[in-house]
Amino acid sequence: MTEKISVIIPCFNESENINNTYDRIKQNIKKITENFELIFVDDGSTDNSFSKLFTLSNIDENLKIIKLSRNFGHQNAIFAGLENASGDCIIIIDADLQDPPELFYEMFKKWKDENFQVVYGIRKKRKGNFFKLILYSFYHKLFKLFSNLNNSNDLADFCLIDKKIKNYLISLKEKNIYFRGLRSWVGFKQTGIEYERENRNLGKSKYSIFKLYGLALNGITNFSTKPLSLILFIGFIIFFLSIFLIIFYIVQKILNFEFLGVLPEQVPGFYTIVIILILFGSFNLICLGLIGEYVGRLYEEAKSRPKYYIDEKINFKE
């Protein structure tokens, strides 16, 4: 077999996992081929992740390191790996090993024998914090509803892609990246493999609630303008409700009948004004916030800054 496999492993403060991750990934990739490279992307770690990787790179020339100048985020770290990968196919997996390297062989067979150009992981079941599991489930349903992509629920960044797909992805110029969305957007022959996502054994998750919120917002706003259309739709609904309320209160005033136990002359208009102010106030804030998110992304794209800067590269041949 002559095909080369690149494995991209983005990591941030994963010193507790480095050695185990390296051993397990290498063990599973060697079941497929001896022609491979392991590309660890150190996304500005502040622990001793880089020193551990550097030690391993001295004894294994197949282990390559990209050290970013600071923490640019998980999605940008993936792209740093993609832009420096030389394999005929590329596998992407996180350093925490919650996604199983044991699926490498099955992914490879679907690429090699069945000619799938993208083989992605589908998290059939998750383990972990109950609150986060609820949020994950809600987000994926929301993304499926709003995005213009035909996705399964709970897709993962964990995947194998063909070199052709990699070249298309890295040619895209956008700065706000949502990798799994872009991977679906490019099309071609794709398939998924279901698996159960394990708990993290060592270290802590680097995705806080705020980072997950940002990732989710990127996913929805990068691949759909449906939320903006929804604003217009809700605006019309509220407008017609307002017309209905106006007619209702005029009729109530003329006929002087009770509504919710209150006559028109008793506390006239107080609750109506409060309800309408709260309703319209909250709706306006939501609309402004959503429009602001889209405008903010236009601002980020217009600045056209690089996705990342590389501080150092180890074991790459120039």
Beta strands, then each sheet from edge to edge (+ up, - down):
strand 1: 5-11
strand 2: 36-42
strand 3: 63-68
strand 4: 89-92
strand 5: 118-126
strand 6: 155-162
strand 7: 190-197
strand 8: 310-314
sheet 1: 7+ 5+ 6- 4+ 1+ 2+ 3+ 8-
end
